[in-house]
């Protein structure tokens, strides 16, 4: 173990590891703050080739030297694996680094079993209001913690470079959405939630791409941003940060059904899918309201591969059944299938509890996520230099904080999101709950 307590030792450390593969475990100031409000206490560096360990302080009083972040951006010409790269990237960009959590996740869809920061618990209890608990925890405790987890992560599995790069780029995209944050009515927010979450009048979301089903979760500080209650006033808290601004939401129409149709080569009309299928279910040219609602329920079951016998003769369902059979056959014969866009592998070795229907569900959800990542990339690129912000992504919806001077870009956003033949609906309002007012493009006014 080498304690880097001077600029000379830091230079010696960098010379020692320059050609080797290393693992970096960052220790943060807090285990409770959002990454945007957090900081770095130290870096624990493990040289995979020599097994040597280094402690590089960034801000800790136990060591009279604190490394400058600019000296830590490039530590090796070998492979540099980082635990919690997503969180670290808010404060330090380690060039050419690889997220070891993601590498393991892409291998077997399992999250590394690490109790992150459990050595903070005692100090969090006695110093609940401190945002720099990482400085209070003795450096020996940080070292013990890092030593306890290095054995769990030092054997890095092989990985597909293209697949990894796709998801590594996605980390940056979701980080940008997080940094945009969601503006809130401060008084209403404080009446419901912890005010420590606020940065002025902004609360920041926190996405997690390491989920078994492939859909990013989005929660922080006791708020599940992916499932904000529509009925108890929660959504009214979220407003525009701009004077006379609006909250704008685009959501896809029958998105999963259209994704499935895209995969099996079935052409839906631009009109309502539920009406199109309902006419086939009930063998009628027009539907009652009750039949339309029943059509939605029947189609919903089909999303999960449960196709009622009486509807299996419908061409769309025939295509689904053939697709499921072929997908399952490939999974068993080849030992894996690959996701549609990133070519991520679903290996039989790791996905042992799958059946044909569950595999189909996973495949569709990964297709949804990966397709939407490409949409997010295009949206964020388009919004560069503009005031309007993408503030939330939700499976089949994109939510924006719209600047009043940029009404003219609504149509551009719509074109990006609906590209490829995926119809969308637009809603707009003064807050995230009141989205009953649609944008009138012909009059170029807020309706």
Secondary structure, DSSP 8 states (H G I E B T S, - for coil): -EEE-SHHHHHHHHHHHTTS-EEEEEEES-SSS-GGG--EEEEEEEETTT--EEEEESS-TTSS----GGGSS---SS-EEEETHHHHTTT---TTEEEHHHHHHHHHS------TTGGGHHHHHH-TT-S-HHHHS-HHHHHHHHHHHHHHHSS-----HHHHHHHHHHHHHHHHHHHH-EEB-HHHHHTTS-GGGEETTEE---EE---TTS--EEEETTEEGGG--SSSSGGGGBB-SSTT-EEEEEEESSHHHHHHHHHHT----SS-HHHHHHHHHHT-SS--HHHHHHHHHHHHHHHTT---GGGTTSHHHHHHHHHHHHHHHHHHHHSEEE-TTT--EEETTT-TT--HHHHHHHHHHHHHHHHHHHHHHHHHHHHTTSS-EEEEEETTEEEEEE-GGGGGGHHHHHHHHHTTT--EEEEEESBSS---B-EETTTTEE-
